[in-house]
Amino acid sequence: MLQGDFGTSISFKQPVSLLVLERLPATLELSILALLIALAIGGFTAVLGAKERGRTPEAAVDLFNGATLSIPDFCGVCC
């Protein structure tokens, strides 16, 4: 693995490194899109929470953030 040789895929009978490189553009596209969506939602809620300091919308933002942070990554709800 340290030499860059991941072996041959049992299913596809091709080098694993070639299969990974073939799917890398789609993986990068999805991860960048997810990052942009997260930044947009996070930025909006941060501005809303700061603007409405001490009022009901701030409490709603805090509740939303607490609820989303409490969901474990491995739960499989979204996938």
Contact map, one row per residue, 1 for C-alpha under 8 A:
1111110000000000000000000000000000000000000000000000000000000000000000000000000
1111100000000000000000000000000000000000000000000000000000000000000000000000000
1111100000000000000000000000000000000000000000000000000000000000000000000000000
1111110000000000100000000000000000000000000000000000000000000000000000000000000
1111111000000000100000000000000000000000000000000000000000000000000000000000000
1001111100000011100000000000000000000000000000000000000000000000000000000000000
0000111110000011100000000000000000000000000000000000000000000000000000000000000
0000011111001111000000000000000000000000000000000000000000000000000000000000000
0000001111111111000000000000000000000000000000000000000000000000000000000000000
0000000111111100000000000000000000000000000000000000000000000000000000000000000
0000000011111000000000000000000000000000000000000000000000000000000000000000000
0000000011111100000000000000000000000000000000000000000000000000000000000000000
0000000111111110000000000000000000000000000000000000000000000000000000000000000
0000000111011111011000000000000000000000000000000000000000000000000000000000000
0000011110001111111000000000000000000000000000000000000000000000000000000000000
0000011110000111111100000000000000000000000000000000000000000000000000000000000
0001111000000011111110000000000000000000000000000000000000000000000000000000000
0000000000000111111111000000000000000000000000000000000000000000000000000000000
0000000000000111111111100000000000000000000000000000000000000000000000000000000
0000000000000001111111110000000000000000000000000000000000000000000000000000000
0000000000000000111111111000000000000000000000000000000000000000000000000000000
0000000000000000011111111000000000000000000000000000000000000000000000000000000
0000000000000000001111111110000000000000000000000000000000000000000000000000000
0000000000000000000111111111000000000000000000000000000000000000000000000000000
0000000000000000000011111111100000000000000000000000000000000000000000000000000
0000000000000000000000111111110000000000000000000000000000000000000000000000000
0000000000000000000000111111111000000000000000000000000000000000000000000000000
0000000000000000000000011111111100000000000000000000000000000000000000000000000
0000000000000000000000001111111110000000000000000000000000000000000000000000000
0000000000000000000000000111111111000000000000000000000000000000000000000000000
0000000000000000000000000011111111100000000000000000000000000000000000000000000
0000000000000000000000000001111111110000000000000000000000000000000000000000000
0000000000000000000000000000111111111000000000000000000000000000000000000000000
0000000000000000000000000000011111111100000000000000000000000000000000000000000
0000000000000000000000000000001111111110000000000000000000000000000000000000000
0000000000000000000000000000000111111111000000000000000000000000000000000000000
0000000000000000000000000000000011111111100000000000000000000000000000000000000
0000000000000000000000000000000001111111110000000000000000000000000000000000000
0000000000000000000000000000000000111111111000000000000000000000000000000000000
0000000000000000000000000000000000011111111100000000000000000000000000000000000
0000000000000000000000000000000000001111111110000000000000000000000000000000000
0000000000000000000000000000000000000111111111000000000000000000000000000000000
0000000000000000000000000000000000000011111111100000000000000000000000000000000
0000000000000000000000000000000000000001111111110000000000000000000000000000000
0000000000000000000000000000000000000000111111111000000000001000000000000000000
0000000000000000000000000000000000000000011111111100000000000000000000000000000
0000000000000000000000000000000000000000001111111110000000000000000000000000000
0000000000000000000000000000000000000000000111111111000011001000000000000000000
0000000000000000000000000000000000000000000011111111100011101100000000000000000
0000000000000000000000000000000000000000000001111111100001000000000000000000000
0000000000000000000000000000000000000000000000111111100000000000000000000000000
0000000000000000000000000000000000000000000000011111111111000000000000000000000
0000000000000000000000000000000000000000000000001111111001000000000000000000000
0000000000000000000000000000000000000000000000000001111101100000000000000000000
0000000000000000000000000000000000000000000000000001111111100000000000000000000
0000000000000000000000000000000000000000000000000001011111110000000000000000000
0000000000000000000000000000000000000000000000011001001111111000000000000000000
0000000000000000000000000000000000000000000000011101111111111100000000000000000
0000000000000000000000000000000000000000000000001000011111111110000000000000000
0000000000000000000000000000000000000000000000000000000111111111000000000000000
0000000000000000000000000000000000000000000010011000000011111111100000000000000
0000000000000000000000000000000000000000000000001000000001111111110000000000000
0000000000000000000000000000000000000000000000000000000000111111111000000000000
0000000000000000000000000000000000000000000000000000000000011111111100000000000
0000000000000000000000000000000000000000000000000000000000001111111110000000000
0000000000000000000000000000000000000000000000000000000000000111111111000000000
0000000000000000000000000000000000000000000000000000000000000011111111100000000
0000000000000000000000000000000000000000000000000000000000000001111111100000000
0000000000000000000000000000000000000000000000000000000000000000111111110000000
0000000000000000000000000000000000000000000000000000000000000000011111110000000
0000000000000000000000000000000000000000000000000000000000000000001111111010000
0000000000000000000000000000000000000000000000000000000000000000000011111110000
0000000000000000000000000000000000000000000000000000000000000000000000111111000
0000000000000000000000000000000000000000000000000000000000000000000000011111000
0000000000000000000000000000000000000000000000000000000000000000000000111111100
0000000000000000000000000000000000000000000000000000000000000000000000001111111
0000000000000000000000000000000000000000000000000000000000000000000000000011111
0000000000000000000000000000000000000000000000000000000000000000000000000001111
0000000000000000000000000000000000000000000000000000000000000000000000000001111
